[in-house]
Amino acid sequence: MTLDREEKRRLLERKLAEAKHKEKRKLVMSVIGIVICGALIFGVNMKANKSAGESMEQGRPQTSYSGLLTDLNPNLLAQIEDGTRSERLTKEQIPFQEVRKGALALVATWLYVLGEPRFPFEDGVDGADQQRGKPFRLRGEIVDRRDEINVFENKEQNEVWWLLRTLEGQYFYYVDVSASSDIPILENFVLADGYFFKYYEKKFEGEWITAPLFVGRAVQQSYRRVADVPEPSLALLAEVKDHPIGTHNNPTKLDTNPYLWHLLNVARTVGHDEELHEKAIEDAIVLNEATLKDLAQSPAIFRGRMFELGGMVREASTSQMSENPLRERNISSAWIRNDLVGTNLSHLKAPGDFDFGANQGPIIYHGYFLMLWAYEDTKGNRLRTPVFVVVDAVAQEKITPPFAGQMVLMFLAIAIVIGIFLFMLIRRDKRASDVALAKVAARRASRRKDS
């Protein structure tokens, strides 16, 4: 009989221990649930308070390729001297041939990669040794051009010698080793990429001119840099002609359009000035289905106006440009689509290496309307697209129901209330269970005492 009571006691204690463990686990889980709901509410509020869109990064990390440029023989360069007048009247033939050989492989891309190094005219002859054999980018007006024949090891080498003058008034000599005679010179201003050889002295129109001598592949047509323009010239843009539907035009031809370059100048100026930027986009026209129809019917009245437009990027690219009046290395292009506006694509242009936000969801742009451009899509349909020159790109806030945030917060708040209510019920049941267990223990103790 005693053994049965002892077994029952152990069984009861085990059940009581299991019950307490379950109650403790329920309390822990309810506390964890409340903490998780609180963290979710905090996270939702933080996300709501954060700006929905952030400006796209415009720069990209640059890789240095300068080590790929062939170095000139330093021992030969050390033989070049220009410290005295007699030394400046001659050119050392063997070192000149070394520099001449390097100049044949010096293309414009190298000077882009090197950051368009500028020659320090202000250092004069005293600083010549530090710059010897280095490539530089120069631009200037044509003062004189002469065809020359250089004889080296009984071989004739045709060259063109140019005397050029920078816009700041500094003279420099340039040896064109390709001896090109068919370079189109549209205006009296050229680009001259070349290696610095030495300071040289030569007579021109009765006057001796001492100036740095550069050796390069050939001069190229250049343009005087235009001034920054803070807003579009509506008078200039009034001359733009829209393309009639049914014609097919390659959008890359836009890159030579002078009106595009005008708006690229404006976009770059506005994009780098916070005050001008805020003023420009303040009264932007929202491109929706209605305004797109108006624009298609009367494009002339919208020319040069600022628009706010959105869409998903279908294609984006960057093209390296040749010499231009903005000194801009690249033009960026993109095709975007917004099904809420229509099925046709819109064409975007931007100065430089512009991040249109490809693969980053819907983007909002601000840009100046240029023209209607005719094209054919991949299915052969003849269409027209509006062309915009954009100044910014901002990630668009994702579309959600008007009260979605409040509904989420309400749900989480209800979950917390329920969690607290369950926590209180569990605590109450635990206290009642402890009281009942105490009474059972008291009765059992009483019975053992009576027995």
Protein Blocks (a to p, Z undefined) as FASTA:
>chain_A
ZZmmmmmmmmmmmmmmmmmmmmmmmmmmmmmmmmmmmmmmmmmmmmmmpcfbdcddfbdc
dddfklmpccddfklmmmpcckbmklmmpccfklmmmmmmmmmmmcfklmmmnopaaddf
knommlmmmmgoiacddddddfbdcdddddeehiacdddddddddfkopacddddfklpa
kbccfbgcdddddddfbdcdddeehiacdddddddfbdcdddddddddfbdcfklmmmpc
cddehiacdfklmmmmmklmmmmmmmmmmmmmmklmmmmmmmcccddfklmmmmmmmmml
mgoiacddddddfbdcdddddddfklpabdcddddddfklombdcddddehjddehpaka
jaddddddfbdcddddfkopacdddddddfbdcdddddddfklmmmmmmmmmmmmmmmmm
mmmmmmmmmmmmmmmmmmmmmmmmmmmmmZZ
